[in-house]
Amino acid sequence: MKWTETVETGLRSIERSYKRVAEDADIFLDALKLRRAGHIGFIDCLLYAISLREDLKFLSFDIELKKIVRKKGFEDTILVSEL
């Protein structure tokens, strides 16, 4: 998939299904699991944990995040776009 198609898919998804989410302790604990698995960016970890909880796709430009998710056996909810 071309990066423009990936970005468009993510943006259309946001447009169709925008949903405000409330973080709780479990979301932060799940984010910390990914952080401990090797991903440095905590905000990415937090957004990933929210995507799992809410059954959402997570549009990211962070290829390393997707690699860690796959390598460590986490559920892959990430759409990656390479610019």
DSSP file (Angstrom, degrees, kcal/mol; ACC not computed):
  #  RESIDUE AA STRUCTURE BP1 BP2  ACC     N-H-->O    O-->H-N    N-H-->O    O-->H-N    TCO  KAPPA ALPHA  PHI   PSI    X-CA   Y-CA   Z-CA
    1    1 A M              0   0    0      0, 0.0     2,-0.0     0, 0.0     5,-0.0   0.000 360.0 360.0 360.0 131.3    0.0    0.0    0.0
    2    2 A K     >  -     0   0    0      1,-0.1     4,-2.3    79,-0.1     3,-0.4  -0.328 360.0-113.9 -67.4 153.5    1.4    3.4   -0.9
    3    3 A W  H  > S+     0   0    0      1,-0.2     4,-2.7    79,-0.2     5,-0.2   0.860 117.0  55.5 -60.4 -34.4    1.9    5.9    1.9
    4    4 A T  H  > S+     0   0    0      1,-0.2     4,-2.3     2,-0.2    -1,-0.2   0.886 108.4  47.9 -66.0 -36.3   -0.8    8.2    0.5
    5    5 A E  H  > S+     0   0    0     -3,-0.4     4,-2.6     2,-0.2    -2,-0.2   0.892 111.8  50.2 -68.8 -39.4   -3.3    5.3    0.6
    6    6 A T  H  X S+     0   0    0     -4,-2.3     4,-2.3     2,-0.2    -2,-0.2   0.938 112.8  45.8 -63.6 -47.1   -2.3    4.4    4.2
    7    7 A V  H  X S+     0   0    0     -4,-2.7     4,-2.8     1,-0.2     5,-0.2   0.919 112.9  50.5 -62.9 -43.3   -2.7    8.0    5.3
    8    8 A E  H  X S+     0   0    0     -4,-2.3     4,-2.8    -5,-0.2     5,-0.3   0.914 109.2  51.5 -61.7 -42.4   -6.0    8.3    3.5
    9    9 A T  H  X S+     0   0    0     -4,-2.6     4,-2.0     1,-0.2    -1,-0.2   0.929 112.7  46.0 -58.8 -45.8   -7.3    5.1    5.1
   10   10 A G  H  X S+     0   0    0     -4,-2.3     4,-2.1     2,-0.2    -2,-0.2   0.920 114.1  46.7 -64.0 -45.0   -6.3    6.4    8.6
   11   11 A L  H  X S+     0   0    0     -4,-2.8     4,-2.5     2,-0.2    -2,-0.2   0.891 111.9  50.3 -67.0 -39.5   -7.8    9.8    8.1
   12   12 A R  H  X S+     0   0    0     -4,-2.8     4,-2.5    -5,-0.2     5,-0.2   0.888 109.1  53.4 -64.3 -37.9  -11.1    8.4    6.7
   13   13 A S  H  X S+     0   0    0     -4,-2.0     4,-2.3    -5,-0.3    -2,-0.2   0.918 109.6  47.3 -62.6 -43.5  -11.3    6.1    9.6
   14   14 A I  H  X S+     0   0    0     -4,-2.1     4,-0.9     1,-0.2    -2,-0.2   0.932 112.0  50.8 -61.7 -45.6  -10.9    9.0   12.0
   15   15 A E  H  < S+     0   0    0     -4,-2.5     3,-0.3     1,-0.2    -2,-0.2   0.893 116.3  40.2 -59.9 -42.3  -13.6   10.9   10.1
   16   16 A R  H  < S+     0   0    0     -4,-2.5    -1,-0.2     1,-0.2    -2,-0.2   0.827 129.6  24.4 -77.0 -33.4  -16.1    8.1   10.2
   17   17 A S  H  < S+     0   0    0     -4,-2.3    -1,-0.2    -5,-0.2    -2,-0.2   0.017  71.0 164.6-130.5  30.6  -15.5    6.8   13.7
   18   18 A Y     <  +     0   0    0     -4,-0.9     2,-0.4    -3,-0.3    -4,-0.1  -0.255  15.4 174.3 -53.0 131.1  -14.1    9.6   15.8
   19   19 A K        -     0   0    0      2,-0.0     2,-0.3     0, 0.0    -2,-0.1  -0.978  30.0-132.1-146.4 125.3  -14.6    8.6   19.4
   20   20 A R        -     0   0    0     -2,-0.4     2,-0.3     2,-0.0    -2,-0.0  -0.627  29.0-159.9 -77.6 134.5  -13.4   10.2   22.6
   21   21 A V        -     0   0    0     -2,-0.3     2,-0.5     0, 0.0    29,-0.0  -0.878  11.8-140.4-118.6 150.3  -11.6    7.8   24.9
   22   22 A A        -     0   0    0     -2,-0.3     2,-0.2    28,-0.1    -2,-0.0  -0.932  18.4-140.1-108.6 125.7  -10.9    7.9   28.6
   23   23 A E        +     0   0    0     -2,-0.5     2,-0.3     4,-0.1    23,-0.0  -0.574  24.2 178.0 -81.6 146.6   -7.6    6.6   29.8
   24   24 A D     >  -     0   0    0     -2,-0.2     4,-1.7     1,-0.0     3,-0.5  -0.789  48.3 -83.1-134.9-177.7   -7.4    4.6   33.0
   25   25 A A  H  > S+     0   0    0     -2,-0.3     4,-2.4     1,-0.2     5,-0.2   0.869 125.1  56.9 -58.4 -38.6   -4.7    2.9   34.9
   26   26 A D  H  > S+     0   0    0      1,-0.2     4,-2.5     2,-0.2    -1,-0.2   0.877 104.0  52.9 -63.0 -37.5   -5.0   -0.3   32.7
   27   27 A I  H  > S+     0   0    0     -3,-0.5     4,-2.3     2,-0.2    -1,-0.2   0.939 111.4  46.3 -60.7 -46.8   -4.3    1.8   29.6
   28   28 A F  H  X S+     0   0    0     -4,-1.7     4,-2.1     1,-0.2    -2,-0.2   0.878 111.7  51.3 -65.6 -37.3   -1.1    3.2   31.1
   29   29 A L  H  X S+     0   0    0     -4,-2.4     4,-1.5     2,-0.2    -1,-0.2   0.902 110.1  49.2 -66.2 -40.2    0.0   -0.2   32.4
   30   30 A D  H  X S+     0   0    0     -4,-2.5     4,-1.5     1,-0.2    -2,-0.2   0.896 109.9  52.2 -64.3 -39.3   -0.5   -1.7   28.9
   31   31 A A  H  X S+     0   0    0     -4,-2.3     4,-2.1     1,-0.2    -2,-0.2   0.892 106.2  54.0 -62.9 -39.4    1.5    1.2   27.4
   32   32 A L  H  X S+     0   0    0     -4,-2.1     4,-2.8     1,-0.2    -1,-0.2   0.833 101.4  59.6 -65.2 -31.9    4.3    0.5   29.9
   33   33 A K  H  X S+     0   0    0     -4,-1.5     4,-1.4     2,-0.2    -1,-0.2   0.930 108.6  43.6 -60.7 -44.9    4.4   -3.1   28.7
   34   34 A L  H  X>S+     0   0    0     -4,-1.5     5,-1.7     2,-0.2     4,-0.5   0.889 112.2  53.8 -67.7 -38.3    5.2   -2.0   25.2
   35   35 A R  H ><5S+     0   0    0     -4,-2.1     3,-1.2     1,-0.2    -2,-0.2   0.923 109.7  47.4 -60.1 -45.2    7.7    0.6   26.6
   36   36 A R  H 3<5S+     0   0    0     -4,-2.8    -1,-0.2     1,-0.2    -2,-0.2   0.778 102.5  64.8 -67.3 -26.3    9.5   -2.2   28.5
   37   37 A A  H 3<5S-     0   0    0     -4,-1.4    -1,-0.2    -5,-0.2    -2,-0.2   0.616 131.8 -83.7 -74.3 -11.2    9.5   -4.3   25.4
   38   38 A G  T <<5S+     0   0    0     -3,-1.2     2,-0.5    -4,-0.5    -3,-0.2   0.406  86.5 126.6 131.2  -5.1   11.8   -1.8   23.8
   39   39 A H      < -     0   0    0     -5,-1.7    -1,-0.3     1,-0.2    -2,-0.1  -0.743  37.9-163.2 -89.6 129.4    9.9    1.2   22.3
   40   40 A I        +     0   0    0     -2,-0.5     2,-0.8     1,-0.1    -1,-0.2   0.881  64.4  84.9 -79.0 -40.2   11.1    4.5   23.6
   41   41 A G     >  -     0   0    0      1,-0.2     4,-1.8     2,-0.1     5,-0.1  -0.511  55.3-170.1 -74.0 107.2    8.3    6.8   22.8
   42   42 A F  H  > S+     0   0    0     -2,-0.8     4,-2.7     1,-0.2     5,-0.2   0.852  83.9  57.8 -67.6 -34.0    5.7    6.6   25.6
   43   43 A I  H  > S+     0   0    0      1,-0.2     4,-2.8     2,-0.2    -1,-0.2   0.927 107.2  48.6 -62.5 -42.9    3.1    8.6   23.7
   44   44 A D  H  > S+     0   0    0      1,-0.2     4,-2.5     2,-0.2    -1,-0.2   0.913 111.3  50.6 -59.3 -42.2    3.2    6.1   20.9
   45   45 A C  H  X S+     0   0    0     -4,-1.8     4,-2.4     2,-0.2    -2,-0.2   0.904 111.1  48.5 -62.2 -41.3    2.9    3.3   23.5
   46   46 A L  H  X S+     0   0    0     -4,-2.7     4,-2.2     2,-0.2    -2,-0.2   0.925 112.2  47.3 -65.6 -45.8   -0.1    5.0   25.0
   47   47 A L  H  X S+     0   0    0     -4,-2.8     4,-2.2     1,-0.2    -2,-0.2   0.884 111.8  51.8 -63.9 -37.9   -1.9    5.5   21.7
   48   48 A Y  H  X S+     0   0    0     -4,-2.5     4,-2.0    -5,-0.2    -2,-0.2   0.935 108.8  50.2 -62.3 -46.7   -1.2    1.9   20.8
   49   49 A A  H  X S+     0   0    0     -4,-2.4     4,-2.2     1,-0.2    -2,-0.2   0.887 110.4  50.3 -60.8 -39.3   -2.7    0.7   24.1
   50   50 A I  H  X S+     0   0    0     -4,-2.2     4,-2.7     1,-0.2    -1,-0.2   0.906 106.9  54.6 -64.4 -41.2   -5.8    2.8   23.5
   51   51 A S  H  X>S+     0   0    0     -4,-2.2     5,-2.6     1,-0.2     4,-0.5   0.878 109.4  48.4 -62.0 -36.4   -6.1    1.4   20.0
   52   52 A L  H ><5S+     0   0    0     -4,-2.0     3,-0.9     3,-0.2    -2,-0.2   0.958 113.6  45.5 -65.2 -50.5   -6.1   -2.1   21.5
   53   53 A R  H 3<5S+     0   0    0     -4,-2.2    -2,-0.2     1,-0.2    -1,-0.2   0.885 120.1  39.3 -60.4 -41.9   -8.7   -1.3   24.1
   54   54 A E  H 3<5S-     0   0    0     -4,-2.7    -1,-0.2    -5,-0.2    -2,-0.2   0.391 108.0-120.0 -94.3   3.3  -11.0    0.5   21.7
   55   55 A D  T <<5 +     0   0    0     -3,-0.9     2,-0.3    -4,-0.5    -3,-0.2   0.945  65.0 143.2  56.0  52.6  -10.5   -1.9   18.8
   56   56 A L      < -     0   0    0     -5,-2.6     2,-0.3    -6,-0.2    -1,-0.2  -0.811  54.8-113.4-118.1 157.5   -9.1    0.9   16.6
   57   57 A K        -     0   0    0     -2,-0.3     2,-0.6   -47,-0.1    21,-0.2  -0.688  27.9-141.3 -84.2 147.5   -6.4    1.1   13.9
   58   58 A F  E     -a   78   0A   0     19,-3.1    21,-2.6    -2,-0.3     2,-0.5  -0.940   7.2-152.8-116.7 110.5   -3.4    3.2   14.9
   59   59 A L  E     +a   79   0A   0     -2,-0.6     2,-0.3    19,-0.2    21,-0.2  -0.724  29.8 161.5 -84.2 123.2   -2.0    5.4   12.1
   60   60 A S  E     -a   80   0A   0     19,-2.7    21,-2.2    -2,-0.5    -2,-0.0  -0.953  46.7-150.5-140.8 156.9    1.7    6.0   12.7
   61   61 A F  S    S+     0   0    0     -2,-0.3     2,-1.0    19,-0.2    22,-0.2   0.262  72.7 106.1-103.3   7.3    4.8    7.1   10.9
   62   62 A D     >  +     0   0    0      1,-0.2     4,-1.3     2,-0.1     3,-0.2  -0.746  41.5 176.6 -96.3  95.0    6.9    5.0   13.4
   63   63 A I  H  > S+     0   0    0     -2,-1.0     4,-2.2     1,-0.2    -1,-0.2   0.852  80.2  59.9 -65.3 -35.3    8.2    1.9   11.6
   64   64 A E  H  > S+     0   0    0      1,-0.2     4,-2.5     2,-0.2    -1,-0.2   0.873 100.5  55.7 -62.7 -36.8   10.2    0.8   14.6
   65   65 A L  H  > S+     0   0    0     -3,-0.2     4,-2.5     1,-0.2    -1,-0.2   0.940 108.3  47.1 -59.4 -47.7    7.0    0.7   16.7
   66   66 A K  H  X S+     0   0    0     -4,-1.3     4,-2.4     1,-0.2    -2,-0.2   0.898 110.9  52.6 -62.0 -40.9    5.4   -1.7   14.2
   67   67 A K  H  X S+     0   0    0     -4,-2.2     4,-2.9     1,-0.2    -1,-0.2   0.917 110.9  46.5 -61.4 -44.1    8.6   -3.8   14.2
   68   68 A I  H  X S+     0   0    0     -4,-2.5     4,-2.6     2,-0.2     6,-0.3   0.918 110.6  52.8 -65.6 -43.0    8.6   -4.1   18.0
   69   69 A V  H  <>S+     0   0    0     -4,-2.5     5,-2.1    -5,-0.2     4,-0.5   0.933 115.5  40.8 -57.5 -47.0    4.9   -4.9   18.1
   70   70 A R  H ><5S+     0   0    0     -4,-2.4     3,-1.0     3,-0.2    -2,-0.2   0.935 115.0  50.5 -67.4 -46.3    5.4   -7.8   15.6
   71   71 A K  H 3<5S+     0   0    0     -4,-2.9    -2,-0.2     1,-0.3    -1,-0.2   0.876 113.6  44.9 -61.0 -39.5    8.7   -9.0   17.1
   72   72 A K  T 3<5S-     0   0    0     -4,-2.6    -1,-0.3    -5,-0.2    -2,-0.2   0.457 114.5-113.9 -88.2  -1.2    7.3   -9.2   20.6
   73   73 A G  T < 5 +     0   0    0     -3,-1.0    -3,-0.2    -4,-0.5    -4,-0.1   0.689  61.8 151.0  80.3  18.1    4.0  -10.8   19.5
   74   74 A F      < -     0   0    0     -5,-2.1    -1,-0.2    -6,-0.3     2,-0.2  -0.446  59.7 -87.3 -75.8 157.5    1.7   -8.0   20.4
   75   75 A E        -     0   0    0     -2,-0.1     2,-0.9     1,-0.1    -1,-0.1  -0.470  43.6-129.1 -64.3 132.9   -1.6   -7.6   18.4
   76   76 A D        +     0   0    0     -2,-0.2    -1,-0.1     1,-0.2   -10,-0.0  -0.759  47.8 149.4 -94.3 103.6   -0.8   -5.4   15.4
   77   77 A T        +     0   0    0     -2,-0.9   -19,-3.1   -20,-0.1     2,-0.5   0.231  40.2 117.5-107.8   9.6   -3.3   -2.6   15.1
   78   78 A I  E     -a   58   0A   0    -21,-0.2     2,-0.6   -12,-0.1   -19,-0.2  -0.684  46.7-164.9 -96.1 126.7   -0.8   -0.2   13.4
   79   79 A L  E     -a   59   0A   0    -21,-2.6   -19,-2.7    -2,-0.5     2,-0.4  -0.941  21.6-157.2 -98.5 119.0   -1.1    1.2   10.0
   80   80 A V  E     -a   60   0A   0     -2,-0.6     2,-0.5   -21,-0.2   -19,-0.2  -0.837   8.8-164.5-104.8 135.2    2.4    2.6    9.1
   81   81 A S        -     0   0    0    -21,-2.2     2,-0.6    -2,-0.4   -18,-0.1  -0.971   6.4-154.5-116.7 128.6    3.0    5.2    6.5
   82   82 A E              0   0    0     -2,-0.5   -79,-0.2     1,-0.1   -78,-0.1  -0.904 360.0 360.0-101.8 119.1    6.4    5.9    5.1
   83   83 A L              0   0    0     -2,-0.6    -1,-0.1   -22,-0.2   -22,-0.0   0.456 360.0 360.0 -84.6 360.0    6.9    9.4    3.9
